[in-house]
Amino acid sequence: MINDSWNGIVQTFIICYLLCSKIGAVSFLGVGILLSAIPIQVVIGKYLSKLRLKTGKKSDERLQVTQEALSTIRIIKMYTWEKYFRDKIMAARKKEVNTMLWGSFLKLVLIIVGVLFSKLGFYALIMSYVWLGYTNTDTELVYYILMIFKDLEYNIGICIPWGMGKMADCYSALLRINKVITAEELHPIVHTYSKEIKPYIEMRKASVLIRNQPVLEDVSLNIKSGLVLVTGTVGSGKSSLLKTILQDYPLISGQLKTEGRLSYASQDPWLFPSSVRQNILFGQKYEEKKYQEVIRVCALELDFNLLEKGDQTIVTDRGLNLSKGQQARVNLARAVYKDSEIYLLDDSLTALDGHVQDYIFNECIKGYLKDKIVLLVTQTATHIQQADTVVIMSGGRVISCGKPDEKLVEEVNKLVSKDDDLAKESISKQVPESDEVEKEADESKLLLECEQTTKKKVYFEVKKKGEVKYSTYKKYVLFGGGFLMLLLNLTLAGLMQGTESYSEQLLSKWVDEKQEVILLLTNISISGDITTTQTPLLEEATSKEQWTIKLCSIMMLVSTVLSLIKIYTLFDFCRRASINIHKSMIHCILSAVMSFFDTHFIGNVLNRFSQDLNNIDELLPFTFIEFCRVLFAVSGIIALLATVNVYFLINSFILFGLLTLLRQLYLPTGRSLKRLEAATRSPMIGHLNASLEGLTTIRAYKAQGILTDEFDRHQDLYTSAYFTSLCTSKAFGFFMDSMCSMFIAGVVLTLIIMDKGYTAGDVGLAITQVINLADDVQWGVRQWAEIENLMTSVERLVEYTEIKTETAGGNMVPEWPSKGAITYDKVNLSYTKHDTVLQDISFNVEPKGKIGIVGRTGAGKSSIISTLFRLYEADGKILVDGVDVKTLSLKYLRQRIAIIPQDPIMFSGTVRTNLDPFDEYSDKELWDALDKVSLKSNITNLDSKTTSHASNFSSGQKQLMCLARAILRKTKIVVLDEATANMDPETDALLHKTIKENFEDCTVLTIAHRMHTILDCDKVLVLDRGRIKEYDCTSKLLANPKGEFYKMVEKAGLLDYLK
């Protein structure tokens, strides 16, 4: 880019000097007009760089919304918010395209200004030369000027403007990169460590402000040893305390001192696309004995036995191919494996079954980490009572800190209600000391039965081979407006080239006629005799010459106008194709079956929405326009050569054949390298996406260097593929240039050796057109090859317009469901051909029934909900009020069922759009819903901005927001998918109270691992390995001491509690 632009500038000045030395001062007029284009291009180039920055910002916004939709697609489908996100993405796309459109037009204007001014300069120079009375306008001079202006037209019309456009892009990219580099950074994290000094954490009146909101106020702590449990209500600042100790949140006042190495496990498990082992090691040295011990204390042994490739199993984005419990334990294992003196565990046990929590608490936290400082955020009462120190938080302040004596326990009980975890104490008291070992052995045995895994294969992007299929070109044309629109564009291009070729033929004719006029004038001046016979001849020759140059001028003007129209229509055609492809992709992606998202990395999908889309947005239109220009230019040149000598056609076709053969040799390599370039970009994007999601963990482990090195490896691989592709393209161009040079030499020799009485105009025309033909043919073949290379991006995008989508059609039964009765009849579900996650599931739910669904992690609880929402198509029948859900419209079905999901999600936008994206409810209804879930006091304005991370909302508050959404829906069926996992017991009680008050007349399905949350249900469904073990009234199940549910309640210690 820089080299070509620099060469163009140097060549321009040299050519201007040659022109001045050839024809004198009159050349300043033509050169002046020509060079006056450069200041205009510079001004446009500056504005273009600003537009490029704006376009980049709009592209970022679109990609951010797309990434958010891809990351939360499961929830979006269950909420039936696909249209909202489709419209949101398309709105961002519209803004991006509108900005990009101006930028593309300005790039075209840069080129048009250069070409137009070069033609005006040539025309003005010739006309002024003639009008000023110079009579030596011979063929040599005209074609000398013509060839010089052809070079100037290329430099000022293409080379320099193209370079300016690229430099504008480069400048805007550098500004965007500089913005990231110069962004405000956290102060260097200083955690001192010395073997001679005992580890400690000391905070003195520490206060933290995030987005002008206080999250910690005057916190003072002094921790020197032991297990410290941090508890408090939702939003009390527990997670913020840990992040402050990590120095991830900067202090605005107070002091923080730590001594010792820190390790951290986040509240929401962070896993990145790699093997399970690499997720645990995270850059630490692998030590077999230590690794196996960590796996044991984190209860991961059975999981590795069940996973197809053990701990070498590849984890997908956010660990979605693992259960929630597995994600939490892998996340914890990473923290435990790291050698540290201080362990910060942010509610790491909340997603686990009660007895698994106890096992890890005893074996890992109390056992393996017994000599360490451990800060554990928890709401489990029995764990709190076993701590060395308890910290109680409220409103960002520490309201109590000390050993768990009676007074402190009483204070804790005000915050933490007596649930199944609290009741476990009575069971442990009844177990004799001699039975402890046997009890632990039994518990370990239970663990081997509890964690079940669905094996899901991770789909790696497949690189296609061979040429781009005709169907891809056809679809691109159809997306652009159809073959009729393409024909119209080609017709315009043909007319433009016809007028341009005709103008050049007229120029050749005018040169010959001018020569005739000069010859007559010379004869008259020599003889000194102006006879009556000479005068008519001179008048006739002058008249013909003047008519020819006027007609040539008209044709040049018509050619310029048609050129502008042709460029606009071709660009509009490509723009339509790009917009429609993106629109179709978004529609298909958001409507895709869930199995698509189970097998595709977010990085792969985002890659296509970023670089591949950019290729057809910006590169393909210009390449296509150039190819069309060259195609008709070559046709016109061949026609002109045929008027001089038909035999020149043979040489032309031989050249074309050789270059086409060279193209065929290059294309397999070039095409494959383009596909490789695209494929190697996906890991880079995926790695960056995963790293941004886990920044706190990465900083806590001081793993920035490791992640940077890994990103560099991904980038090096991508850069290697890109550079190799670029080099092969340049080599291809070099060999074509060599062939074209030999062709030009051959034609010139033919004209010299084989003198067949050609006129001066014909010889000049032939030589100039042969040079143009050589340049255009090699450039055209390169553009032809580049089109096919860029069509690999179209191929990759079109692939996403053909993915399997959910069936949109179906019935819409009025006022359905009116009762809420649910029947499962022999339902079977498989995610793959080899794995069955639900087997022969049959049960009935009465209207207004409250059903608890329990089972070990991975037993199939969430899969039952998936079948109810038809996220996956299952065999068998599911009837709701006697209507088979398969016969219903998917949108209608999902709108009639409310869900409070396992993972609380907040979307970017406002509080209003998070509750009511389609503006269906009044402000009063929204405020009432927020009031019912006790969030009204936390929200001042419905139009307050929210982000996808929603750092100003705790996990519990996000869950309450999900409850508010369910309340607004007013459906007859409500699903709670482990909705209390991230809540303290007080908020848990609030949630269940709200459910009882608002969903009393509804059928409620509750999935929970906290046993107390389902004891009030009418019936309980016990699942194990995808099968129903028990299903009956809660009282009947509890009356059977041999039953699975009885054992679970007994294990939870709730039998005495119920009495």
Number of C-alpha atoms within 10 A of each C-alpha: 14 12 8 14 21 15 14 21 15 12 15 24 14 11 17 21 14 15 21 15 11 13 14 11 10 16 24 17 15 27 25 14 18 28 20 16 20 19 10 14 25 16 11 20 25 16 14 27 23 16 22 24 20 18 22 19 14 21 21 15 17 23 19 17 20 23 18 16 22 18 15 15 21 17 19 18 23 22 21 17 19 21 16 14 21 20 14 16 21 20 13 20 20 15 17 20 20 13 19 22 19 15 24 23 15 19 21 22 19 28 23 21 21 29 24 22 24 28 24 16 25 26 17 19 22 18 13 16 19 13 10 9 9 9 15 13 16 16 22 15 15 18 21 16 21 18 18 17 25 19 17 30 24 18 27 31 28 21 22 28 27 21 20 24 28 19 19 22 20 14 17 21 16 13 14 14 12 11 11 11 10 8 9 8 8 10 10 7 12 11 14 13 16 10 8 6 10 12 22 16 17 16 19 15 16 22 24 22 15 15 8 7 9 15 22 26 19 17 20 17 16 13 17 17 20 18 24 24 26 27 27 26 20 23 22 20 24 29 20 21 26 23 20 18 21 24 20 18 20 17 18 14 14 15 15 19 14 21 20 19 18 25 24 29 27 21 20 20 23 24 26 22 20 16 18 26 19 20 20 25 19 19 14 14 10 14 10 9 8 11 18 14 15 24 22 17 21 26 25 20 19 18 19 17 12 15 17 15 13 16 20 14 20 21 24 24 23 20 21 14 21 22 18 18 21 24 24 26 24 25 26 27 25 26 26 27 22 21 12 18 20 25 24 26 26 25 25 24 25 24 28 22 21 20 20 23 20 20 20 21 18 18 19 22 24 19 12 16 20 15 14 18 24 26 26 27 26 22 26 25 24 17 19 26 20 16 20 15 21 26 24 22 24 18 17 21 21 23 13 14 18 13 18 20 12 10 10 18 17 12 15 22 15 13 21 24 18 16 20 24 23 21 19 23 16 14 15 12 9 8 11 9 11 8 10 12 10 11 14 14 12 12 17 17 11 14 18 15 14 21 24 22 23 21 19 21 15 16 13 11 14 8 11 14 10 10 14 17 12 9 11 18 15 13 17 23 19 18 21 22 17 15 13 11 16 17 11 14 22 19 13 19 26 21 18 26 25 19 22 23 23 19 23 20 18 20 21 25 21 23 27 19 21 24 21 17 22 19 13 18 17 13 14 16 11 9 9 9 10 12 9 8 8 15 14 11 14 18 12 13 19 18 13 17 22 15 13 21 20 14 17 24 16 14 21 22 18 16 22 20 13 20 22 15 16 24 23 15 20 24 24 17 21 24 23 19 24 26 20 17 24 23 18 17 21 22 20 18 25 23 20 21 20 22 13 14 19 17 16 16 23 22 22 20 21 21 22 23 20 15 15 20 21 15 18 24 22 18 14 25 23 21 20 19 20 17 23 22 21 24 20 20 24 23 15 22 24 21 15 22 21 15 14 16 13 13 10 18 15 11 15 21 12 13 21 18 12 15 23 19 12 16 20 12 12 17 23 16 17 23 25 20 20 24 24 18 20 23 20 23 23 23 23 22 21 22 20 16 17 18 20 10 15 17 15 20 23 19 16 22 21 14 16 15 12 14 17 14 12 15 19 14 14 20 17 14 18 21 16 14 22 18 14 17 22 15 13 16 18 13 13 22 17 13 14 24 18 12 15 24 14 12 20 21 13 13 18 16 11 12 15 11 9 10 8 9 9 14 14 18 24 22 20 21 24 27 20 18 22 25 21 17 28 24 18 23 25 26 18 23 22 24 21 22 24 21 19 22 24 22 24 24 22 25 21 18 23 19 12 20 19 13 15 15 16 17 13 11 12 15 13 14 13 7 8 16 20 14 18 25 21 23 20 21 16 16 18 22 23 17 19 13 6 9 12 16 22 26 17 16 20 17 16 15 19 16 20 18 22 23 26 24 24 25 25 23 24 23 24 27 26 18 19 21 18 18 20 23 23 21 19 19 18 20 16 16 18 25 18 23 17 12 17 15 22 19 14 17 17 23 20 18 24 20 17 18 22 25 27 26 21 21 19 20 20 25 19 17 15 18 22 20 19 19 25 18 16 12 10 10 14 10 13 9 13 20 17 17 21 23 14 20 22 18 18 16 8 13 12 10 12 16 12 12 14 19 14 14 13 15 13 17 17 20 23 21 22 21 27 27 25 24 26 25 21 25 25 18 18 15 21 22 27 24 20 22 20 22 25 27 23 26 25 23 24 17 22 21 16 17 21 15 14 19 20 13 11 14 21 14 17 22 24 27 24 25 27 23 22 22 23 18 19 21 18 14 19 18 23 26 23 24 23 21 23 23 17 19 14 16 20 15 14 20 15 13 21 20 11 12 11 10 15 18 25 20 16 20 19 17 17 23 22 23 19 12 14 10 5
